[in-house]
């Protein structure tokens, strides 16, 4: 075992030359269990240098300079403190097929599918196999590299809804991005000494490419795609990631901690960790309400969270655009939610002044772009952003002159930007107690059959609606094509435990929290098309017209604005404000075709029977059967 004394000597001798190391931020500032974690990782991975991150501006400037020298990023002088990174073309998205949860009992992680059926609700790995991978892959994996130690908090440091972790990484890009996406540094290190050490998440990441020679020119984007693995051990609050430097595979506070590990912690402690935006809506004459919304990645969460209303008088404020931690507040008897993240890691293609003007006002300052195009005037560009002036030349995301027959930016290219720069950030976005949630929305890309919006009849029916979610596949993961995939609760890639148990946890919320005022549950679909393939709803800022109906349904049980259908309550046509809209067939957008829904129920029933025949909660099965009967009868 590498002693602390020897470790400290190594640290003093091998300080990163481009970064000012502060003696006050080091191994002695961490609690004992985290010290041993750092020491054992250092001994196993054998880095050349070790750096404890303090989160200071000085430190980040050093990271930026190092990445520029290494060729990892290029400056974007057109903007203020912005940079562009290009990844290896083999390392561009989440790799769900290489992401595993480790538990002693396999069924704690994933449901047992029907005989002869391939399970699609997560991947399990035994503790023994995980230990073997860690021992073999991480031995000497950081040779020649700097090992960064990142103490971080998900949520405001010290808040009652927040959690802390330590990430170790050999990627300067990840260390720099962690400053944006988490609260990191000295304050968190001090707080760790006041908490139960067993509650602190440990997260180890390596790009998996040791440097054999000090004279070797560094690879600007080191990765090891053939050996990539992302592993989680919830019982030990441990995350291990190897081989990828991209996004959710390497920024381990994000999907790995905030959703996979977070959901297992939530199950034990009686709260929810969800793939949801959080936004505040204030109507022209009325009370501000907060809602959460769950959409699969690249399906419009960020656009909705930052919506610019087209109807005068409405005010939208953003708490978070991707993840919500939702806990019962005994004072208000409501769910309260925090955004555990400190920044936004949004999809660039399709983001424009039309689709998301607030994002466009945010991302051209203090932002790291990844896999977007580089323009000759020192800026960046992606498909759907804006028309390019004819005199502007473009270098594509591969670093080559743009062949206009191919995308200039990768479809999953991203911007990583501080949430505090958003002009409509909610004044309570960092409230330790969170904000009270009045409604939850589910949705996805459904080109046919699913109405613009409908509301559940009950909490239990709402759980079924979340469980039935499907959406066209996007570029956020390695899936190809535009096939419609089941994505229950928009959590299919992020469940930390058995989906059947997850649904039961939702169903148990009223019993766990006596007297809770449950949020109303809705399903939205901005992506329905007409028979001739045209969008039935304009979307973007006009989605405020649908949210207006949601607010009315939150505030009143008056059914004069709603029609009861077999699938739930839908708006009466006149209750959706379409003033000023042209070529909108609201009747078709709200239509509930029974033939489509009969097939939808059959497909959903097949999915449940194949994927979790032994684990579907009886109440969900009952709700599905009731829905099937209502649709068969064509009534309510």
Secondary structure, DSSP 8 states (H G I E B T S, - for coil): ---HHHHHHHHHHT--TTS---TTSSGGGS-HHHHHHHHHHHHHH--SEEEE----HHHHHHHHHHHHHHTSEEE-TTSBS-EEE---TT--SB-GGGEEEE-SSHHHHS----TT----S--EE-HHHHHHHHHHHSTTTTTTSEEEEEEEEESSTT-TT-EEEEEEES-HHHHHHHHHHSEESHHHHHHHTTS-GGGSEEEEEE-S-----TTS---TT---GGG-EEEEEGGGTEEEEES--SHHHH-TIIIIIIIIIHHHHHHHHT-EEES-EEEEEE-TTS--EEEEEEE-TTSSHHHHHT---SSTT-EEEEEESS-EEEEEETTTTEEEEE---SEEEEE-TT-STTT-HHHHTTTTBSEEEES-EEETTS-EE-TTS----TT--EE-TTSSB--TTS-SS-TT-EEEEEGGG-TTB-TTTT-TT-EEEEEEEEE----SSS-SEEE-SSHHHHHHHHHT-EEE--TTBS--SS-EEE-GGG-TTT-SS-HHHHHHHHHTHHHHSTT----EEEEE-TT-B-TTS-BSS--GGGGHHHHHHHHHHHH---GGGEEEETTEEEE-GGGS--TT--S--HHHHT---HHHHHHHHHHHHHHHHHH-TTTS-HHHHHHHHHHHHHHHHT--
